[in-house]
Amino acid sequence: MKVDELRVLEADELTVRLKSARRELYELRFKHAVGQLENSSQISKVRHDLARIMTVLRERDFGILATAPQPTVESEPVAVAEKEEAPAKPKRTRKKTEETK
């Protein structure tokens, strides 16, 4: 399941998928605890799907529209005003110390 597929769904469909993903995660955890789960990577896949669904729902709560970045049209370069050069500061060097006898 990809995020782009989730973003086109209605809120009701997302909540149904959220509930089914939570139920599936519960069942996978139960099978893992009993020792019947052969492929434990399914748990992480379901967790990632759950996180994607929750992310899309939160984006909608905040009103964030996740769209592809629009290409910007480059205009002619604007001349940058030359900065006045400040007098260069002297470099800080370590003082040479006399060797102790």
C-alpha positions in Angstrom: 0.0 0.0 0.0 1.5 3.3 -1.0 0.8 6.7 0.4 -0.4 8.1 -2.9 -3.1 5.4 -3.0 -4.2 6.4 0.5 -4.4 10.1 -0.2 -7.1 9.6 -2.8 -9.4 7.7 -0.5 -12.2 9.2 1.5 -11.9 9.5 5.3 -14.5 6.8 5.9 -12.5 4.3 3.8 -9.3 5.3 5.6 -10.8 4.6 9.0 -12.1 1.2 7.8 -8.5 0.4 6.6 -7.1 1.6 9.9 -9.3 -0.7 11.8 -8.6 -3.7 9.6 -4.8 -3.0 9.8 -5.0 -2.8 13.6 -7.0 -6.1 13.7 -4.5 -7.7 11.4 -1.6 -6.6 13.5 -3.3 -8.0 16.6 -3.8 -11.3 14.9 -0.2 -11.4 13.7 1.1 -10.7 17.2 -1.1 -13.4 18.6 0.2 -15.9 16.0 3.8 -14.9 16.8 3.3 -15.4 20.5 1.8 -18.8 20.0 4.5 -19.8 17.5 2.3 -20.2 14.4 3.7 -17.2 12.5 6.2 -18.4 9.9 7.2 -15.0 8.4 7.7 -12.4 11.2 8.4 -9.6 8.7 4.7 -9.4 8.1 4.4 -7.6 11.5 6.7 -4.8 10.4 4.9 -4.4 7.0 1.5 -4.1 8.7 3.0 -1.6 11.2 4.3 0.5 8.3 0.9 0.4 6.6 -0.7 1.5 9.9 1.7 4.4 10.2 1.0 5.5 6.6 -2.7 5.5 7.2 -2.4 7.4 10.4 -0.1 9.9 8.7 -2.6 10.6 6.0 -5.3 11.1 8.5 -3.2 13.5 10.6 -2.3 15.5 7.4 -6.0 16.0 6.8 -6.6 17.1 10.4 -3.9 19.7 10.0 -5.0 20.7 6.5 -1.7 19.8 4.9 -2.0 19.1 1.2 0.7 16.7 0.2 1.3 17.4 -3.5 4.3 17.0 -5.7 6.6 20.0 -5.6 5.9 22.4 -8.4 8.8 23.2 -10.7 9.8 26.8 -10.3 10.4 29.0 -13.3 13.8 30.6 -13.1 13.8 34.3 -14.0 16.7 36.3 -15.1 19.4 36.6 -12.4 19.1 39.6 -10.3 22.2 41.6 -9.7 23.4 41.3 -6.2 24.5 44.5 -4.6 28.2 44.3 -3.8 29.0 44.4 -0.1 31.3 46.9 1.3 34.4 45.0 2.3 35.3 45.5 5.9 39.0 45.8 6.8 40.5 42.4 7.3 41.0 41.4 10.9 44.5 40.2 11.8 44.8 36.5 12.2 45.1 35.2 15.7 48.3 33.2 16.1 49.7 31.5 19.1 52.4 33.3 21.0 55.7 31.6 20.9 56.8 30.8 24.3 60.3 30.5 25.5 61.4 27.0 26.3 62.0 26.4 30.0 65.4 25.3 31.2 
